[in-house]
Amino acid sequence: MENFAAIDFETANFERSSVCSVGVVIVRDGEITDSFYSLIQPEPNYYNYRCMQVHGLCREDTDDAPVFPEVWAQIEPLIEGLPLVAHNSQFDEGCLKAVFKVYQMEYPDYIFYDTLYASRRTFRYLPNHQLHTVAAECGYCLENHHHALADAEACAWIAREIL
């Protein structure tokens, strides 16, 4: 795959609509050409302790952040015409659909590809197929795991290698 947008969401709580950050990496002709990161005011706007432990974000980090429709207005032109790629795309696609629904936005049926699924078929010998493990197998060192942009970069690297 030569042209795509890798995307990653972090959530504030266990509601898929509670996206609190997003990272997007644009790949054209096999090369990373652009990236985007933003904090997002989650909906519902509360933080679960377990989620905070994973990504390190809390309510104070997103109190002044824009709401999802404002952020998506910046992302939409970047990803226009591109398929989306995510590691465990069921999660990220679920987040995207849920937050579109919360804000009563029309969902445009984005095409998603899943590097988790592809890695299970490609690297059957790995002890697990977590993002950092697969990224390392593809030659990418993921240093800031669970930061949405870092995870999107790792996903883009994996997708260029195995999709």
Number of C-alpha atoms within 10 A of each C-alpha: 13 11 18 26 29 32 29 32 26 28 26 31 21 13 15 22 24 26 28 30 25 25 23 29 28 23 24 14 11 16 14 17 10 12 18 17 19 20 23 27 23 27 21 16 15 14 18 14 13 12 16 16 10 14 18 13 20 17 17 8 13 19 14 11 18 16 18 25 15 11 19 16 10 12 18 10 9 17 20 11 13 17 15 24 28 29 28 19 19 14 15 24 23 13 21 20 19 19 23 18 13 13 13 10 11 9 12 8 8 15 11 19 22 19 28 22 14 18 25 15 11 13 15 11 9 13 9 13 21 14 23 20 15 26 23 14 16 18 12 16 14 19 11 13 16 18 21 25 25 19 29 30 25 29 31 29 24 27 28 19 16 14 15
